[in-house]
C-alpha cells in the first residue's frame, strides 16, 4: 500500500507532466515521436510472429505491452498518451489549447515518420531488399493490414465503426501514462501499465500509432490496400476515435471527478 498513489495526486502529477511536455522544443517532440513507434512495431511484429507460430491472437496480444514499457522507460512521445495528458494540463489552466494542438501535431508526425522508417527497415531486412518474397511475420502483418482496411466494405457505418474501435482502444491505452502515476516503484508501474495495454491489443481495437507501422509494412508486403484505404478508412477515423476516447473518458471525466472531489 505504501507504493500506491491516490487518484487525486495522480491527476496533479499528470498536470506537471503536461507542463513538461509543453516546454519541449519541436525538434525534441519529433525525435521522441520518431523513436517511439519502432518499439510499438517491435511488439506488434513479436505478436504477429507468435500468431504465425500458432498462438491464439488474444494470447499473443498479451505480450504486446513489452513495446510500451520500453518506450515509456525511455521517455519517448506517443500521441495516444498525449491525447489524455495534454488536455489534463489544459483543464488545470497550465497549458493553452493551441499548445495542446501543437504537441499533438508534431507527436503524430514523429510517430508517422518512425512507423514508415521501421516498416521499410523490417521489410528490407526480411526480404533481402525484395529478393525474397514476404513470408511468415510479413505475411501475417499484410493480412492484418487488409483486415484493418475492411471498414470500407461497410460504407458510412464502417467508417463510424472505425471511430468506435478507436474510442474503445484509447479509453484504455491513454490510461498508460495515468496508471504510471499510480505507483512509485518501477515494478508497480510496469504491472499497472500492462493491464490496459494488453487488454486493448488482445481485443483487437484500433490504435493510430500502431497502424502507422502496420499499414506501411503491410503494403510493402503485398497487402491489397491502397493509400486511400489506409487513410480514409482507418487512419483518420481511428485517430478521431483515439482522441475522443482519451479526451472524454480520461482527460475530462476521470480528471474532473478527482480534481473537484479529491
N, C-alpha and C positions, 0 to 999 in steps of 0.2 A: 504493500500500500504506500510505502514511502516513495516509491518510484512514480506513482500516479500524479497527474496534474489535473485539477478540476477544469471543466469546460470554460468557465469564465476566464480563467487565466490562459487557457489555450487561445481564446479569442484575442486577448491582449497581446500574446506572443505573435500571433499571425499578423496583427496590425504592424508590429515592428518589422516583421519580415517584408511586408508590403512596402514600408518606407525604405528599407534597404534596396529592394528591387527597383524602386522608383529612381534611385540615385545612380543606377548602373548606366555607364555610357553606352551608346548604341552599339559600338563595336563589341563590347563585352556581352551584351544581350545576344548578338548574332553568334559570337563564338560559343557561348554556353548553350544556345539553342542548337547550333550545328552539332556540337559534341553529344547532345542528349539523345537524339534519335537513333544513332547506331547501337546504343545499349538496349533500347527497346527492340531494335531489329535483331540483335543477337538473341534476345529472349524469344522473339517470335519465331526465328529460324530454329531455335532449340525445340520449341513446342512442335513446330512442323516436322522436325526430324523424328520426334517421339511418335507422332501420328503415323509417319511413314513406316516406322518400325512396329506398328500395331497397337500403340496405346490408344485408348478412347480419347477423343478430343477434349472432353471435360477434364480428364485426369492430366493430360499434357498441359492444359491451361493452368493448372495449379502450380506449375514450375515457373510460369511467366514472371512473377514478381522479382526474380533474381535481377532482371534488367532494371526495374525501377529502383531497387535497393542500391545498385551500383551508381546510377545517375544521381540519386538523391545524396548518396555519400560524397560524391564528387562536387556537389553544389551546382549542378547544371540546371538549365532552364527548360521546362516542359510547359507548353502553352496551356494544356488542360489543367495543370495545377494552378497556374496564374489566373485562370478563369474564376477561381474561388478566392485566392489570396489577395489579388489586387482590389476587387470590389470591397472586400472587408476593410482594407485600408482607406478606401474612399468613403465608406459609410461611417468610419470613425473620424472623418474630417481631416485625415493626414495625407491623403493622396487625391489629386484633382482628376476629374473624369477623363480629360484629354490625355493625362499621363497613363491612365489605365489603358486607353486605346493604343497609345504609343508602345507600351510594354507588350501588349497582345500582338500587335502587328509585327514587330521585329522578332519576337519569340517564334511566332508562326513561320516567318520567313526563314529563320535559322533552322528550325525543325525541318522544314521542307528541303532545304539545301542538304542537310545532313542525311535525310532519308534517301534522296536521289543519289547522293555520293555513295552511301553504303550499299544501296541496291546495285549500283553499277559495279562496285568493287567485288561484291559477293558473286554476281553473275559472271564477271570477267574471270574470277579465280576458279569457280567450279566448272565453267565450260571451256577453260583454257583459251579464253578470248573468242569464244564462239566456235572453236574447232570441234567441240564435243556437244552433242545435243543435251539440253537440260534434262535432268532426271532427279529422282529422289526428292530432296528438300525443295529444289526449284520447281519441280512439277507440282508438289503439294501447295506451294505458295501461289503458283499460277492458278490452280483450281480455287484457292481461297480468294484471289482477286476477282475471278469470274463470279463467285458466289456473292461477293460484296457489291458487285455491279448489277446484280439481278433485280434491284428495285425498279429498274427501267421497265421490266416486264409488267408492272402493275400500275403504270401511269401515275396520276396525282397521288393516289393512296400509297403507292410505293415510295414516292418522294417523302410523304409525311411519315411513313414508317421508318425511313432512314433518319429523319429528325428524332423520332421517338427512340430509336435504338441509340442515338447519340445522347439523348437525355438520360436514358437508363444507364449508359456507360459512365458518364461523368458525374452523376449523382454519387457514384462510388469512387471513381478514380480521383476526383478532386478532393476527396477525403484524405488522400495520401499525405499532403503537407499538413493537414489538420491533425490527423492521427499521430504524425511525427511529434507533435507538441504534447501528446497525452502521456508521454513517458520521458523520464530524464536519462535513462540508460540506453545504450545502443541496442542491446538485445531486446529491450522492451519496445523500442521504436520499430525494429525490424518485425517483431511479432505482430504488432498492431497494423503496420502498413500492409503486411501480407494479406490481411483479411479482405479489404475491399478490392485490392488489385487482382488477387487470384479469383475472386468471385466474378468480377466483370469479364475476365478473359475466358474463364470456363463456360460462362453463359453465352459467349459469342456476341456481346454488344459491340458497338462501333466506336472506335477511338480515332480521332482525326490524325494524331501524330503517328500512331502505328500504321495507319493507312498511307501515310506519306512514304513509307517503305514498301508496304505490301503491293501497292499498285505499280510503282516503277519496276520492282523486281519481277512481278507477275507479267507485266507487258514485255519485258526483256526476255522472259522465259516462255513466251508463246501464248499467253492468255488472250482469249478473244474479247478484249476490252479496248475501247478507244479512249483517247484523252478526254473526249466529251463525256463518255460514260463515267469515267473516273470522277471528273469534277462536278458535272451537273447532277449525277445520280448517286454520288456518295460524298465526296469531299466537302462540297458546300453545305448540303443538308445536315451532314454529320457534325460539321463544325458548329453550325447553328444550334443543333441539339446539345452538343457538349457545353456550349456557352450557357444555354438555358438551364441545363441540369445543375451546373455549378452555381450559377448566379441566383437561381430561385431557391433551391433547397438548402444550400450550404452557406453561401455568402450572405443571403438575405434572411431566410427563416431561422436557420441554426444560430447565426451570429446575433440576430435581433433578440431572440428569446434569452440568450445568455448574457448579452450586454445590458439589457433592460432589467433582468432579474438574475443577477449573478449568484 
